[in-house]
């Protein structure tokens, strides 16, 4: 069966718990062999979306498809395609690693003759071979996480859904688990839920940021950053003309350029400007070099200033939430003023 056909598609997904709407009209899709970083503050709705995708919860409205299969119509078939590692790994401390994986293989209905090869392969992938005879209760947190991950990949699923896989690990364990996830992402579709921003930069090819149940942004980190800034910020050190002349020449590079800062020192001009985004960093750099040559200028230094994942996250969650709260409070204040005016007018 072709890996290319396995993917995830979510269409206008909403989920209510009683009167609380935990997820609000969420839509996204993910192709094969991509690692999606699912980012958001605690309580943003990440785990709810993952529970819907894994068939543990059904949507209140909208649809979720895994491998083209509607989750709410065939949850058992969907589970065959997914390896799931929940935030609290369901392990049995009194079993050895080998015994636990044997139990998981039986629960997965892996044929008896295929169980031992499957267990050996997952132990090797998670570097657990030396620990297969150890009781799980004697393992460190990092090796318990590895055991949970071995369970998730035991049936060689095309899709992995990992909820906060590095929570509670020490720095060395985190590096090891991230490297393992990155390697698995070369041959599987992976959704990685996390609130650790460095995790996304280290592992993920795509990012989806969810805030208060809604998608705040999605795409590659650099795409999101470029959209938020309205372009790419370049910083140049240029020789060959005065500062004012160079500022004027920049209009020939792109009429929509916005100069952020400019200074002159020792015959050089240092200038920072926002330029509408190109399809790639290389395209933008080539455009700037060609401009400098045509204007008789020498570029002595050039760098592209990027918004970090942390910058993006703060702008899309903390600042957005503050803005909405302020707007709501302003609306409530206006409504109160209107009501007071009406009440006073009746006196």
C-alpha positions in Angstrom: 0.0 0.0 0.0 1.5 3.4 -1.0 2.6 5.7 1.7 1.6 8.7 -0.4 -2.1 8.0 0.1 -1.9 8.3 3.9 -2.7 11.7 5.1 -4.8 13.7 7.5 -7.6 16.1 6.6 -9.7 18.1 9.0 -12.7 20.1 7.8 -14.4 22.7 9.9 -14.0 20.6 13.1 -15.7 21.7 16.3 -16.0 19.9 19.6 -18.2 20.7 22.5 -17.9 19.4 26.1 -21.3 20.3 27.4 -21.6 24.0 26.9 -17.8 24.5 26.4 -16.6 24.7 22.8 -13.0 23.3 23.1 -12.3 23.4 19.3 -13.9 25.9 17.0 -14.1 25.4 13.2 -10.6 24.0 12.8 -9.4 23.0 9.3 -6.0 21.7 8.1 -4.4 18.9 6.0 -1.2 17.0 6.2 0.5 14.9 3.5 2.8 11.9 3.9 6.2 12.1 5.4 5.7 15.5 7.0 6.2 16.4 10.7 3.6 18.9 11.9 4.3 20.8 15.1 1.0 21.4 16.8 1.6 24.4 19.0 -0.6 26.2 21.5 -0.9 27.3 25.2 -2.2 24.8 27.7 -6.0 24.4 27.2 -5.9 25.6 23.6 -7.5 22.5 22.2 -4.5 20.5 21.0 -5.3 17.3 22.8 -8.9 17.5 21.8 -8.0 17.5 18.1 -5.7 14.6 18.6 -8.3 12.6 20.4 -10.7 13.2 17.6 -8.1 12.1 15.0 -7.4 8.9 17.0 -11.1 8.0 17.3 -11.3 8.5 21.1 -13.7 11.4 20.6 -16.1 12.2 17.8 -16.6 15.7 16.3 -19.6 17.7 17.4 -19.6 19.1 13.9 -17.3 19.0 10.8 -15.3 16.0 9.6 -11.9 14.4 10.2 -10.3 12.0 7.7 -7.3 9.7 8.3 -6.0 7.9 5.2 -9.2 9.0 3.5 -11.3 7.3 6.1 -13.9 9.3 8.1 -12.9 8.9 11.8 -16.5 9.0 13.1 -17.6 6.3 10.6 -14.8 3.8 10.9 -12.8 4.5 14.1 -11.4 0.9 14.3 -10.0 1.1 10.7 -8.5 4.5 11.5 -6.7 3.1 14.6 -5.0 0.6 12.4 -3.3 3.4 10.5 -2.2 5.4 13.6 0.4 5.0 16.3 -0.6 7.1 19.3 1.5 8.2 22.2 -0.7 10.1 24.7 0.7 12.6 27.2 0.4 10.1 30.0 2.0 6.9 28.6 -0.2 3.9 29.5 2.5 1.5 30.8 2.3 -1.5 33.2 5.2 -1.2 35.7 5.2 -4.8 36.7 5.8 -6.0 33.1 9.2 -6.1 31.4 9.6 -4.1 28.2 9.4 -7.3 26.2 6.3 -8.5 28.0 4.6 -5.1 27.5 5.3 -5.0 23.8 4.1 -8.6 23.5 0.8 -7.6 25.1 0.5 -4.5 22.8 1.2 -6.7 19.8 -1.7 -9.0 20.8 -4.0 -6.1 21.4 -3.1 -4.8 17.9 -4.0 -8.2 16.5 -0.6 -8.6 15.0 -0.4 -12.3 13.8 1.6 -14.6 16.1 4.3 -15.3 13.6 4.8 -11.6 12.9 4.9 -10.4 16.6 8.6 -11.2 17.4 9.9 -9.5 14.3 7.7 -6.5 15.0 8.8 -6.3 18.6 12.5 -6.6 17.6 12.1 -3.8 15.0 10.5 -1.4 17.4 13.0 -2.1 20.1 15.8 -1.4 17.7 14.2 1.8 16.4 13.8 3.1 19.9 17.3 1.9 21.1 15.7 -0.4 23.7 17.3 -3.7 22.9 19.5 -3.7 26.1 16.4 -3.0 28.2 14.0 -5.5 26.9 14.2 -7.7 30.0 14.0 -4.8 32.5 10.8 -4.2 34.4 9.2 -0.9 33.3 8.9 0.4 36.8 12.8 0.3 37.1 13.2 2.5 33.9 14.0 6.2 33.9 11.4 8.6 32.5 13.3 8.8 29.2 13.3 5.1 28.7 9.6 4.9 29.7 8.9 7.4 26.9 10.9 5.2 24.5 8.9 2.2 25.6 5.6 4.1 24.9 7.0 5.2 21.5 8.0 1.6 20.7 4.4 0.6 21.4 3.2 3.3 19.1 5.3 2.1 16.1 4.9 -1.6 16.8 2.4 -2.2 14.0 4.5 0.0 11.6 1.7 2.6 11.1 2.0 5.3 8.4 0.8 8.0 10.8 2.1 8.9 14.3 0.3 11.2 16.7 2.5 12.2 19.7 1.0 14.3 22.5 3.8 16.1 24.5 6.3 13.3 24.0 9.2 15.0 25.8 7.3 16.3 28.9 9.3 15.7 32.1 12.5 14.5 30.4 16.0 15.9 31.1 17.9 17.8 28.4 19.8 14.7 27.2 16.6 12.6 27.0 14.8 15.4 25.1 17.6 15.5 22.5 17.4 11.7 22.1 13.6 11.6 21.7 13.7 14.5 19.3 16.3 12.8 17.1 14.2 9.6 17.1 11.0 11.5 16.1 12.9 13.4 13.3 14.2 10.0 12.0 10.7 8.5 12.0 9.4 11.6 10.2 11.5 10.7 7.2 9.1 7.7 6.5 5.9 8.5 8.4 3.4 11.4 8.8 3.8 12.8 12.3 1.8 15.2 14.4 3.7 16.4 17.4 1.8 18.3 20.0 4.0 20.5 22.2 4.2 23.8 24.0 8.1 23.6 23.9 9.0 26.0 21.1 12.5 24.7 20.5 10.9 21.3 19.8 9.3 22.7 16.7 12.4 24.4 15.4 14.4 21.1 16.0 12.0 18.6 14.5 9.0 20.0 12.5 8.7 20.9 8.8 5.2 22.4 9.3 3.6 24.4 12.1 0.0 24.8 13.2 -0.7 27.2 16.1 -4.0 26.9 17.9 -5.2 29.4 20.4 -8.5 29.3 22.4 -9.8 26.5 20.1 -9.1 28.3 16.8 -6.2 28.1 14.3 -4.1 31.2 14.7 -1.6 30.3 11.9 -0.3 27.4 9.9 2.4 26.7 7.3 6.2 26.6 7.4 7.7 28.8 10.2 9.3 31.2 7.7 6.0 31.5 5.8 4.2 32.5 9.0 6.9 34.9 9.9 6.9 36.5 6.5 3.1 36.9 6.5 3.1 38.4 10.0 5.8 41.0 9.1 4.4 41.6 5.6 7.8 40.5 4.1 11.4 39.8 5.0 13.7 42.1 6.9 17.2 42.3 5.3 20.2 44.0 6.9 22.9 45.3 4.6 26.3 46.9 4.9 26.9 48.7 1.6 29.8 50.7 0.1 29.8 52.9 -3.0 27.4 55.8 -2.4 26.2 58.1 0.3 23.5 56.9 2.7 20.7 59.1 1.2 21.7 58.0 -2.3 21.5 54.4 -1.3 18.1 54.9 0.3 16.9 56.4 -3.0 18.3 53.5 -5.0 16.4 51.0 -2.8 13.2 52.1 -4.6 14.6 50.6 -7.8 15.0 47.3 -5.9 11.4 47.2 -4.9 9.0 50.1 -4.7 7.2 48.6 -1.7 10.4 48.5 0.5 10.0 50.0 4.0 13.3 51.2 5.6 13.5 50.3 9.3 16.8 52.0 10.1 19.8 53.5 8.3 23.2 54.8 9.5 26.5 55.9 8.0 30.0 55.3 9.4 33.5 55.3 7.9 32.3 55.5 4.4 29.8 52.6 4.8 26.1 52.6 4.9 24.3 50.2 7.3 20.6 49.8 6.4 17.8 47.6 7.5 14.6 47.3 5.4 11.5 45.2 5.0 11.0 43.8 1.5 8.0 41.9 0.2 8.7 38.1 0.6 10.2 36.1 -2.2 9.5 32.4 -2.9 12.8 31.5 -1.2 15.7 33.1 0.7 18.0 32.6 -2.3 15.6 34.4 -4.6 15.6 37.4 -2.3 19.4 37.4 -1.9 20.0 37.1 -5.7 17.6 40.0 -6.3 19.6 42.2 -3.8 22.9 41.2 -5.3 21.7 42.0 -8.9 20.4 45.4 -7.7 23.8 46.2 -6.0 25.7 45.3 -9.2 23.4 47.4 -11.4 23.8 50.4 -9.1 27.6 50.1 -8.8 27.4 49.2 -5.1 29.5 46.7 -3.1 27.7 44.6 -0.4 30.1 44.0 2.4 27.6 42.3 4.7 24.1 40.9 4.3 21.8 39.0 6.7 18.1 38.0 6.7 16.5 38.7 10.0 14.0 36.0 11.0 11.2 36.0 13.5 11.8 33.2 15.9 9.1 30.6 16.7 8.9 32.2 20.2 8.2 35.6 18.6 5.5 34.1 16.4 3.9 32.2 19.2 3.7 35.3 21.5 2.3 37.5 18.8 -0.3 34.9 17.8 -1.4 33.8 21.3 -0.6 36.3 24.1 -1.0 39.5 22.0 -4.0 38.2 20.1 -5.8 37.1 23.3 -5.0 40.5 24.9 -6.4 42.3 21.9 -9.6 40.3 21.8 -10.1 40.7 25.6 -9.6 44.4 25.3 -12.1 44.5 22.4 -14.6 42.5 24.4 -14.2 44.7 27.4 -14.6 47.8 25.2 -17.8 46.3 23.7 -19.1 45.5 27.2 -18.3 49.0 28.4 -20.2 50.5 25.4 -23.2 48.2 26.0 -23.2 49.2 29.7 -23.0 52.9 28.8 -25.9 52.5 26.4 -27.9 50.8 29.0 -27.1 53.5 31.6 -28.1 56.1 29.1 -31.4 54.5 28.4 -32.1 54.0 32.1 -31.2 57.6 32.9 -33.3 58.8 30.1 -36.4 57.1 31.6 -35.9 58.9 34.9 
